[in-house]
Amino acid sequence: MRIDKDLVAASATPLVLGILAEGESYGYAILKQVNELSGGRMEWTDGMLYPLLHRLERLGHITASWSTSEQGRRRKHYAITQDGLAALAERRSQWAVVSEALEKAWSRQPMPRAAF
């Protein structure tokens, strides 16, 4: 299944903030976790993730710091800030409203069958 670009874009910020709310992480691990959380149905690329991380850092929602792994590889780790936690709480409230409205609209009719 291909997920529409608009849905991916709309869910990107709350997904990343939600992942970082569990603890700091680095780019590849975030990509992997998005894939796992979606059951393999969302495969983000570096080209999508890193601009988002940079934007969240500019907004003050996350911080970044460099560290070296046990294998000697330098990685940029990201951590959520208090402002980021507040933004996540706001996004969760917004998504709850959207999700509830969709459920109500969709519960009125049977699920359409995909045409093949």
N, CA, C and O atoms as CSV, one atom per row, in Angstrom:
chain,resi,resn,atom,element,x,y,z
A,1,MET,N,N,0.843,-1.176,0.000
A,1,MET,CA,C,0.000,0.000,0.000
A,1,MET,C,C,0.888,1.239,0.000
A,1,MET,O,O,1.868,1.322,0.741
A,2,ARG,N,N,0.526,2.192,-0.841
A,2,ARG,CA,C,1.223,3.457,-0.903
A,2,ARG,C,C,0.436,4.457,-0.064
A,2,ARG,O,O,-0.775,4.602,-0.235
A,3,ILE,N,N,1.125,5.141,0.838
A,3,ILE,CA,C,0.461,6.142,1.673
A,3,ILE,C,C,0.617,7.502,1.005
A,3,ILE,O,O,1.721,7.893,0.627
A,4,ASP,N,N,-0.485,8.212,0.862
A,4,ASP,CA,C,-0.495,9.505,0.203
A,4,ASP,C,C,0.511,10.461,0.848
A,4,ASP,O,O,0.662,10.511,2.069
A,5,LYS,N,N,1.187,11.212,-0.012
A,5,LYS,CA,C,2.222,12.159,0.412
A,5,LYS,C,C,1.713,13.149,1.463
A,5,LYS,O,O,2.437,13.491,2.398
A,6,ASP,N,N,0.471,13.607,1.308
A,6,ASP,CA,C,-0.097,14.566,2.260
A,6,ASP,C,C,-0.238,13.958,3.654
A,6,ASP,O,O,0.011,14.630,4.655
A,7,LEU,N,N,-0.634,12.692,3.720
A,7,LEU,CA,C,-0.751,12.022,5.018
A,7,LEU,C,C,0.607,11.816,5.671
A,7,LEU,O,O,0.754,11.982,6.882
A,8,VAL,N,N,1.589,11.458,4.869
A,8,VAL,CA,C,2.950,11.284,5.396
A,8,VAL,C,C,3.445,12.604,5.956
A,8,VAL,O,O,3.978,12.643,7.065
A,9,ALA,N,N,3.277,13.686,5.209
A,9,ALA,CA,C,3.745,15.000,5.656
A,9,ALA,C,C,3.032,15.441,6.929
A,9,ALA,O,O,3.664,15.963,7.847
A,10,ALA,N,N,1.721,15.235,6.986
A,10,ALA,CA,C,0.952,15.662,8.152
A,10,ALA,C,C,1.319,14.880,9.409
A,10,ALA,O,O,1.254,15.415,10.516
A,11,SER,N,N,1.701,13.629,9.245
A,11,SER,CA,C,2.005,12.794,10.411
A,11,SER,C,C,3.479,12.827,10.813
A,11,SER,O,O,3.834,12.311,11.873
A,12,ALA,N,N,4.329,13.412,10.004
A,12,ALA,CA,C,5.773,13.350,10.242
A,12,ALA,C,C,6.186,13.985,11.570
A,12,ALA,O,O,6.894,13.361,12.361
A,13,THR,N,N,5.750,15.216,11.817
A,13,THR,CA,C,6.156,15.904,13.055
A,13,THR,C,C,5.680,15.166,14.298
A,13,THR,O,O,6.494,14.907,15.184
A,14,PRO,N,N,4.379,14.807,14.410
A,14,PRO,CA,C,3.984,14.095,15.624
A,14,PRO,C,C,4.651,12.729,15.767
A,14,PRO,O,O,4.901,12.281,16.886
A,15,LEU,N,N,4.940,12.070,14.662
A,15,LEU,CA,C,5.629,10.781,14.760
A,15,LEU,C,C,7.038,10.947,15.322
A,15,LEU,O,O,7.435,10.226,16.237
A,16,VAL,N,N,7.788,11.896,14.773
A,16,VAL,CA,C,9.165,12.099,15.236
A,16,VAL,C,C,9.178,12.578,16.686
A,16,VAL,O,O,9.967,12.088,17.494
A,17,LEU,N,N,8.315,13.527,17.015
A,17,LEU,CA,C,8.269,13.991,18.408
A,17,LEU,C,C,7.852,12.863,19.347
A,17,LEU,O,O,8.381,12.756,20.453
A,18,GLY,N,N,6.918,12.027,18.921
A,18,GLY,CA,C,6.498,10.889,19.742
A,18,GLY,C,C,7.622,9.889,19.969
A,18,GLY,O,O,7.781,9.355,21.066
A,19,ILE,N,N,8.398,9.643,18.921
A,19,ILE,CA,C,9.544,8.736,19.054
A,19,ILE,C,C,10.575,9.326,20.010
A,19,ILE,O,O,11.097,8.626,20.877
A,20,LEU,N,N,10.865,10.613,19.849
A,20,LEU,CA,C,11.877,11.245,20.698
A,20,LEU,C,C,11.390,11.451,22.129
A,20,LEU,O,O,12.204,11.602,23.040
A,21,ALA,N,N,10.073,11.459,22.340
A,21,ALA,CA,C,9.547,11.555,23.702
A,21,ALA,C,C,9.903,10.309,24.515
A,21,ALA,O,O,9.930,10.348,25.745
A,22,GLU,N,N,10.176,9.207,23.817
A,22,GLU,CA,C,10.569,7.958,24.493
A,22,GLU,C,C,12.050,7.956,24.867
A,22,GLU,O,O,12.483,7.148,25.687
A,23,GLY,N,N,12.825,8.859,24.266
A,23,GLY,CA,C,14.260,8.931,24.548
A,23,GLY,C,C,15.013,9.405,23.321
A,23,GLY,O,O,14.491,9.356,22.208
A,24,GLU,N,N,16.224,9.860,23.520
A,24,GLU,CA,C,16.992,10.387,22.389
A,24,GLU,C,C,17.289,9.295,21.369
A,24,GLU,O,O,17.321,8.107,21.688
A,25,SER,N,N,17.505,9.731,20.144
A,25,SER,CA,C,17.759,8.784,19.068
A,25,SER,C,C,18.533,9.485,17.959
A,25,SER,O,O,18.760,10.693,18.021
A,26,TYR,N,N,18.935,8.731,16.955
A,26,TYR,CA,C,19.648,9.283,15.808
A,26,TYR,C,C,18.872,8.924,14.540
A,26,TYR,O,O,17.966,8.092,14.570
A,27,GLY,N,N,19.237,9.560,13.432
A,27,GLY,CA,C,18.481,9.484,12.196
A,27,GLY,C,C,18.097,8.090,11.748
A,27,GLY,O,O,16.917,7.801,11.553
A,28,TYR,N,N,19.092,7.216,11.582
A,28,TYR,CA,C,18.796,5.876,11.073
A,28,TYR,C,C,17.841,5.130,12.004
A,28,TYR,O,O,16.949,4.421,11.538
A,29,ALA,N,N,18.023,5.288,13.308
A,29,ALA,CA,C,17.148,4.603,14.269
A,29,ALA,C,C,15.722,5.142,14.192
A,29,ALA,O,O,14.765,4.386,14.361
A,30,ILE,N,N,15.574,6.442,13.939
A,30,ILE,CA,C,14.239,7.023,13.787
A,30,ILE,C,C,13.569,6.448,12.537
A,30,ILE,O,O,12.403,6.056,12.578
A,31,LEU,N,N,14.307,6.402,11.433
A,31,LEU,CA,C,13.765,5.819,10.202
A,31,LEU,C,C,13.301,4.383,10.429
A,31,LEU,O,O,12.224,3.984,9.986
A,32,LYS,N,N,14.128,3.624,11.121
A,32,LYS,CA,C,13.813,2.222,11.398
A,32,LYS,C,C,12.564,2.104,12.282
A,32,LYS,O,O,11.723,1.230,12.072
A,33,GLN,N,N,12.461,2.993,13.267
A,33,GLN,CA,C,11.316,2.919,14.169
A,33,GLN,C,C,10.011,3.302,13.457
A,33,GLN,O,O,8.970,2.700,13.719
A,34,VAL,N,N,10.056,4.287,12.570
A,34,VAL,CA,C,8.864,4.641,11.797
A,34,VAL,C,C,8.408,3.435,10.983
A,34,VAL,O,O,7.219,3.121,10.928
A,35,ASN,N,N,9.366,2.769,10.355
A,35,ASN,CA,C,9.059,1.578,9.564
A,35,ASN,C,C,8.415,0.505,10.447
A,35,ASN,O,O,7.414,-0.099,10.060
A,36,GLU,N,N,8.983,0.268,11.622
A,36,GLU,CA,C,8.449,-0.745,12.537
A,36,GLU,C,C,7.061,-0.366,13.049
A,36,GLU,O,O,6.161,-1.205,13.084
A,37,LEU,N,N,6.883,0.904,13.448
A,37,LEU,CA,C,5.590,1.343,13.984
A,37,LEU,C,C,4.474,1.213,12.956
A,37,LEU,O,O,3.317,0.987,13.312
A,38,SER,N,N,4.823,1.356,11.684
A,38,SER,CA,C,3.817,1.282,10.619
A,38,SER,C,C,3.695,-0.123,10.030
A,38,SER,O,O,3.000,-0.319,9.032
A,39,GLY,N,N,4.352,-1.080,10.629
A,39,GLY,CA,C,4.297,-2.435,10.093
A,39,GLY,C,C,4.919,-2.529,8.711
A,39,GLY,O,O,4.514,-3.358,7.896
A,40,GLY,N,N,5.909,-1.676,8.445
A,40,GLY,CA,C,6.603,-1.687,7.162
A,40,GLY,C,C,5.881,-0.929,6.052
A,40,GLY,O,O,6.331,-0.932,4.906
A,41,ARG,N,N,4.771,-0.285,6.383
A,41,ARG,CA,C,3.993,0.409,5.354
A,41,ARG,C,C,4.435,1.844,5.124
A,41,ARG,O,O,4.028,2.472,4.147
A,42,MET,N,N,5.272,2.368,6.025
A,42,MET,CA,C,5.810,3.717,5.845
A,42,MET,C,C,7.330,3.606,5.817
A,42,MET,O,O,7.961,3.281,6.822
A,43,GLU,N,N,7.890,3.873,4.683
A,43,GLU,CA,C,9.341,3.831,4.538
A,43,GLU,C,C,9.842,5.222,4.199
A,43,GLU,O,O,9.819,5.640,3.041
A,44,TRP,N,N,10.293,5.930,5.219
A,44,TRP,CA,C,10.804,7.270,5.021
A,44,TRP,C,C,12.224,7.202,4.473
A,44,TRP,O,O,12.921,6.201,4.637
A,45,THR,N,N,12.634,8.274,3.828
A,45,THR,CA,C,13.998,8.390,3.321
A,45,THR,C,C,14.753,9.438,4.128
A,45,THR,O,O,14.157,10.239,4.848
A,46,ASP,N,N,16.075,9.417,3.991
A,46,ASP,CA,C,16.909,10.445,4.619
A,46,ASP,C,C,16.470,11.827,4.161
A,46,ASP,O,O,16.430,12.771,4.950
A,47,GLY,N,N,16.141,11.936,2.877
A,47,GLY,CA,C,15.767,13.210,2.295
A,47,GLY,C,C,14.492,13.791,2.867
A,47,GLY,O,O,14.237,14.988,2.736
A,48,MET,N,N,13.696,12.958,3.493
A,48,MET,CA,C,12.490,13.445,4.147
A,48,MET,C,C,12.743,13.731,5.624
A,48,MET,O,O,12.267,14.730,6.162
A,49,LEU,N,N,13.498,12.844,6.274
A,49,LEU,CA,C,13.694,12.956,7.718
A,49,LEU,C,C,14.583,14.120,8.118
A,49,LEU,O,O,14.216,14.898,8.998
A,50,TYR,N,N,15.739,14.256,7.493
A,50,TYR,CA,C,16.703,15.247,7.981
A,50,TYR,C,C,16.228,16.690,7.849
A,50,TYR,O,O,16.485,17.478,8.759
A,51,PRO,N,N,15.552,17.083,6.771
A,51,PRO,CA,C,14.996,18.446,6.772
A,51,PRO,C,C,13.984,18.663,7.907
A,51,PRO,O,O,13.919,19.747,8.486
A,52,LEU,N,N,13.202,17.633,8.217
A,52,LEU,CA,C,12.251,17.729,9.319
A,52,LEU,C,C,12.993,17.896,10.648
A,52,LEU,O,O,12.620,18.740,11.463
A,53,LEU,N,N,14.033,17.103,10.868
A,53,LEU,CA,C,14.816,17.224,12.109
A,53,LEU,C,C,15.437,18.614,12.219
A,53,LEU,O,O,15.434,19.205,13.299
A,54,HIS,N,N,15.960,19.133,11.134
A,54,HIS,CA,C,16.560,20.472,11.168
A,54,HIS,C,C,15.505,21.535,11.474
A,54,HIS,O,O,15.769,22.478,12.220
A,55,ARG,N,N,14.311,21.383,10.898
A,55,ARG,CA,C,13.232,22.339,11.170
A,55,ARG,C,C,12.812,22.280,12.629
A,55,ARG,O,O,12.627,23.316,13.268
A,56,LEU,N,N,12.661,21.056,13.166
A,56,LEU,CA,C,12.278,20.901,14.574
A,56,LEU,C,C,13.345,21.482,15.501
A,56,LEU,O,O,13.030,22.032,16.557
A,57,GLU,N,N,14.599,21.356,15.097
A,57,GLU,CA,C,15.694,21.935,15.892
A,57,GLU,C,C,15.613,23.471,15.849
A,57,GLU,O,O,15.755,24.127,16.881
A,58,ARG,N,N,15.386,24.038,14.667
A,58,ARG,CA,C,15.256,25.503,14.546
A,58,ARG,C,C,14.091,26.032,15.382
A,58,ARG,O,O,14.177,27.116,15.959
A,59,LEU,N,N,13.011,25.267,15.445
A,59,LEU,CA,C,11.836,25.664,16.227
A,59,LEU,C,C,12.040,25.507,17.734
A,59,LEU,O,O,11.231,25.990,18.526
A,60,GLY,N,N,13.118,24.833,18.128
A,60,GLY,CA,C,13.383,24.602,19.544
A,60,GLY,C,C,12.657,23.404,20.111
A,60,GLY,O,O,12.604,23.233,21.329
A,61,HIS,N,N,12.091,22.565,19.246
A,61,HIS,CA,C,11.373,21.376,19.709
A,61,HIS,C,C,12.307,20.212,20.031
A,61,HIS,O,O,11.967,19.333,20.824
A,62,ILE,N,N,13.482,20.214,19.409
A,62,ILE,CA,C,14.485,19.175,19.689
A,62,ILE,C,C,15.860,19.833,19.764
A,62,ILE,O,O,16.068,20.943,19.276
A,63,THR,N,N,16.789,19.116,20.390
A,63,THR,CA,C,18.193,19.525,20.396
A,63,THR,C,C,18.994,18.414,19.738
A,63,THR,O,O,18.549,17.269,19.657
A,64,ALA,N,N,20.176,18.771,19.273
A,64,ALA,CA,C,21.042,17.788,18.619
A,64,ALA,C,C,22.433,17.855,19.239
A,64,ALA,O,O,22.918,18.925,19.606
A,65,SER,N,N,23.053,16.704,19.345
A,65,SER,CA,C,24.432,16.642,19.844
A,65,SER,C,C,25.143,15.471,19.178
A,65,SER,O,O,24.532,14.456,18.843
A,66,TRP,N,N,26.430,15.635,18.998
A,66,TRP,CA,C,27.230,14.587,18.368
A,66,TRP,C,C,27.788,13.648,19.418
A,66,TRP,O,O,28.148,14.076,20.515
A,67,SER,N,N,27.861,12.367,19.083
A,67,SER,CA,C,28.492,11.366,19.947
A,67,SER,C,C,29.160,10.331,19.056
A,67,SER,O,O,28.946,10.304,17.844
A,68,THR,N,N,29.958,9.493,19.662
A,68,THR,CA,C,30.660,8.441,18.926
A,68,THR,C,C,30.169,7.086,19.412
A,68,THR,O,O,30.133,6.825,20.615
A,69,SER,N,N,29.791,6.225,18.473
A,69,SER,CA,C,29.304,4.891,18.832
A,69,SER,C,C,30.478,4.005,19.241
A,69,SER,O,O,31.639,4.387,19.096
A,70,GLU,N,N,30.161,2.828,19.749
A,70,GLU,CA,C,31.195,1.874,20.152
A,70,GLU,C,C,32.069,1.464,18.975
A,70,GLU,O,O,33.225,1.084,19.163
A,71,GLN,N,N,31.529,1.537,17.769
A,71,GLN,CA,C,32.291,1.187,16.568
A,71,GLN,C,C,33.115,2.371,16.064
A,71,GLN,O,O,33.792,2.259,15.041
A,72,GLY,N,N,33.067,3.495,16.761
A,72,GLY,CA,C,33.847,4.657,16.380
A,72,GLY,C,C,33.156,5.566,15.378
A,72,GLY,O,O,33.766,6.505,14.867
A,73,ARG,N,N,31.910,5.300,15.099
A,73,ARG,CA,C,31.154,6.101,14.130
A,73,ARG,C,C,30.498,7.293,14.837
A,73,ARG,O,O,29.847,7.138,15.870
A,74,ARG,N,N,30.682,8.481,14.258
A,74,ARG,CA,C,30.045,9.680,14.824
A,74,ARG,C,C,28.585,9.741,14.376
A,74,ARG,O,O,28.260,9.540,13.206
A,75,ARG,N,N,27.718,10.025,15.351
A,75,ARG,CA,C,26.287,10.114,15.078
A,75,ARG,C,C,25.721,11.356,15.739
A,75,ARG,O,O,26.130,11.746,16.832
A,76,LYS,N,N,24.784,11.958,15.058
A,76,LYS,CA,C,24.084,13.097,15.630
A,76,LYS,C,C,22.835,12.566,16.324
A,76,LYS,O,O,21.960,11.969,15.696
A,77,HIS,N,N,22.773,12.791,17.610
A,77,HIS,CA,C,21.632,12.333,18.404
A,77,HIS,C,C,20.678,13.490,18.635
A,77,HIS,O,O,21.094,14.635,18.813
A,78,TYR,N,N,19.393,13.170,18.630
A,78,TYR,CA,C,18.346,14.170,18.807
A,78,TYR,C,C,17.563,13.852,20.073
A,78,TYR,O,O,17.304,12.691,20.390
A,79,ALA,N,N,17.190,14.918,20.794
A,79,ALA,CA,C,16.406,14.767,22.022
A,79,ALA,C,C,15.303,15.815,22.021
A,79,ALA,O,O,15.493,16.929,21.533
A,80,ILE,N,N,14.166,15.457,22.563
A,80,ILE,CA,C,13.034,16.389,22.615
A,80,ILE,C,C,13.247,17.377,23.762
A,80,ILE,O,O,13.818,17.029,24.796
A,81,THR,N,N,12.786,18.600,23.569
A,81,THR,CA,C,12.866,19.647,24.593
A,81,THR,C,C,11.498,19.810,25.266
A,81,THR,O,O,10.519,19.176,24.873
A,82,GLN,N,N,11.452,20.662,26.272
A,82,GLN,CA,C,10.165,20.961,26.910
A,82,GLN,C,C,9.196,21.586,25.905
A,82,GLN,O,O,8.006,21.272,25.907
A,83,ASP,N,N,9.710,22.471,25.048
A,83,ASP,CA,C,8.860,23.046,23.998
A,83,ASP,C,C,8.369,21.948,23.049
A,83,ASP,O,O,7.232,21.990,22.579
A,84,GLY,N,N,9.221,20.979,22.778
A,84,GLY,CA,C,8.840,19.867,21.917
A,84,GLY,C,C,7.757,19.008,22.556
A,84,GLY,O,O,6.844,18.542,21.874
A,85,LEU,N,N,7.859,18.800,23.858
A,85,LEU,CA,C,6.822,18.036,24.561
A,85,LEU,C,C,5.487,18.771,24.522
A,85,LEU,O,O,4.434,18.152,24.368
A,86,ALA,N,N,5.536,20.095,24.664
A,86,ALA,CA,C,4.308,20.886,24.578
A,86,ALA,C,C,3.729,20.824,23.158
A,86,ALA,O,O,2.516,20.711,22.982
A,87,ALA,N,N,4.598,20.897,22.156
A,87,ALA,CA,C,4.137,20.795,20.762
A,87,ALA,C,C,3.536,19.425,20.492
A,87,ALA,O,O,2.532,19.311,19.788
A,88,LEU,N,N,4.148,18.382,21.053
A,88,LEU,CA,C,3.621,17.027,20.895
A,88,LEU,C,C,2.235,16.914,21.531
A,88,LEU,O,O,1.331,16.321,20.943
A,89,ALA,N,N,2.068,17.471,22.713
A,89,ALA,CA,C,0.758,17.422,23.381
A,89,ALA,C,C,-0.295,18.126,22.530
A,89,ALA,O,O,-1.422,17.643,22.412
A,90,GLU,N,N,0.063,19.262,21.938
A,90,GLU,CA,C,-0.872,19.996,21.071
A,90,GLU,C,C,-1.212,19.180,19.831
A,90,GLU,O,O,-2.376,19.097,19.441
A,91,ARG,N,N,-0.193,18.572,19.206
A,91,ARG,CA,C,-0.433,17.754,18.007
A,91,ARG,C,C,-1.306,16.550,18.338
A,91,ARG,O,O,-2.174,16.179,17.549
A,92,ARG,N,N,-1.085,15.942,19.491
A,92,ARG,CA,C,-1.907,14.785,19.885
A,92,ARG,C,C,-3.368,15.202,20.019
A,92,ARG,O,O,-4.262,14.470,19.594
A,93,SER,N,N,-3.616,16.364,20.602
A,93,SER,CA,C,-4.988,16.863,20.734
A,93,SER,C,C,-5.605,17.099,19.366
A,93,SER,O,O,-6.763,16.752,19.131
A,94,GLN,N,N,-4.830,17.690,18.462
A,94,GLN,CA,C,-5.322,17.945,17.117
A,94,GLN,C,C,-5.650,16.639,16.390
A,94,GLN,O,O,-6.699,16.522,15.757
A,95,TRP,N,N,-4.746,15.659,16.485
A,95,TRP,CA,C,-4.973,14.372,15.814
A,95,TRP,C,C,-6.182,13.649,16.402
A,95,TRP,O,O,-6.902,12.961,15.678
A,96,ALA,N,N,-6.411,13.797,17.709
A,96,ALA,CA,C,-7.572,13.155,18.330
A,96,ALA,C,C,-8.864,13.696,17.720
A,96,ALA,O,O,-9.798,12.935,17.469
A,97,VAL,N,N,-8.921,15.009,17.481
A,97,VAL,CA,C,-10.107,15.620,16.874
A,97,VAL,C,C,-10.287,15.103,15.447
A,97,VAL,O,O,-11.388,14.712,15.059
A,98,VAL,N,N,-9.203,15.103,14.669
A,98,VAL,CA,C,-9.269,14.636,13.282
A,98,VAL,C,C,-9.683,13.164,13.236
A,98,VAL,O,O,-10.551,12.783,12.451
A,99,SER,N,N,-9.057,12.344,14.080
A,99,SER,CA,C,-9.349,10.912,14.105
A,99,SER,C,C,-10.808,10.652,14.484
A,99,SER,O,O,-11.469,9.803,13.885
A,100,GLU,N,N,-11.300,11.378,15.469
A,100,GLU,CA,C,-12.691,11.208,15.892
A,100,GLU,C,C,-13.652,11.602,14.767
A,100,GLU,O,O,-14.646,10.915,14.528
A,101,ALA,N,N,-13.360,12.693,14.086
A,101,ALA,CA,C,-14.223,13.133,12.986
A,101,ALA,C,C,-14.229,12.109,11.858
A,101,ALA,O,O,-15.282,11.812,11.295
A,102,LEU,N,N,-13.062,11.571,11.526
A,102,LEU,CA,C,-12.988,10.549,10.483
A,102,LEU,C,C,-13.762,9.302,10.877
A,102,LEU,O,O,-14.504,8.747,10.067
A,103,GLU,N,N,-13.594,8.861,12.107
A,103,GLU,CA,C,-14.321,7.674,12.580
A,103,GLU,C,C,-15.825,7.874,12.467
A,103,GLU,O,O,-16.546,6.975,12.036
A,104,LYS,N,N,-16.295,9.051,12.855
A,104,LYS,CA,C,-17.729,9.322,12.783
A,104,LYS,C,C,-18.209,9.335,11.334
A,104,LYS,O,O,-19.255,8.772,11.014
A,105,ALA,N,N,-17.441,9.979,10.466
A,105,ALA,CA,C,-17.833,10.045,9.052
A,105,ALA,C,C,-17.816,8.664,8.420
A,105,ALA,O,O,-18.725,8.314,7.668
A,106,TRP,N,N,-16.811,7.892,8.713
A,106,TRP,CA,C,-16.667,6.575,8.084
A,106,TRP,C,C,-17.596,5.530,8.671
A,106,TRP,O,O,-17.926,4.555,7.996
A,107,SER,N,N,-18.026,5.708,9.912
A,107,SER,CA,C,-18.888,4.698,10.540
A,107,SER,C,C,-20.298,4.732,9.945
A,107,SER,O,O,-21.074,3.801,10.155
A,108,ARG,N,N,-20.630,5.769,9.222
A,108,ARG,CA,C,-21.957,5.909,8.627
A,108,ARG,C,C,-22.136,5.090,7.360
A,108,ARG,O,O,-23.253,4.954,6.860
A,109,GLN,N,N,-21.057,4.551,6.844
A,109,GLN,CA,C,-21.136,3.842,5.565
A,109,GLN,C,C,-20.179,2.653,5.568
A,109,GLN,O,O,-19.181,2.662,6.288
A,110,PRO,N,N,-20.475,1.642,4.778
A,110,PRO,CA,C,-19.569,0.490,4.715
A,110,PRO,C,C,-18.254,0.882,4.034
A,110,PRO,O,O,-18.200,1.825,3.245
A,111,MET,N,N,-17.218,0.148,4.355
A,111,MET,CA,C,-15.891,0.383,3.773
A,111,MET,C,C,-15.939,0.073,2.276
A,111,MET,O,O,-16.304,-1.036,1.887
A,112,PRO,N,N,-15.571,1.051,1.428
A,112,PRO,CA,C,-15.573,0.753,-0.016
A,112,PRO,C,C,-14.507,-0.267,-0.368
A,112,PRO,O,O,-13.440,-0.298,0.244
A,113,ARG,N,N,-14.791,-1.079,-1.330
A,113,ARG,CA,C,-13.822,-2.090,-1.786
A,113,ARG,C,C,-12.915,-1.483,-2.818
A,113,ARG,O,O,-13.357,-0.717,-3.675
A,114,ALA,N,N,-11.658,-1.817,-2.742
A,114,ALA,CA,C,-10.695,-1.303,-3.722
A,114,ALA,C,C,-10.933,-1.967,-5.059
A,114,ALA,O,O,-11.179,-3.171,-5.133
A,115,ALA,N,N,-10.861,-1.181,-6.108
A,115,ALA,CA,C,-11.021,-1.717,-7.451
A,115,ALA,C,C,-9.667,-2.198,-7.968
A,115,ALA,O,O,-8.668,-1.484,-7.874
A,116,PHE,N,N,-9.642,-3.381,-8.498
A,116,PHE,CA,C,-8.379,-3.921,-9.025
A,116,PHE,C,C,-8.454,-4.088,-10.513
A,116,PHE,O,O,-7.487,-4.530,-11.134
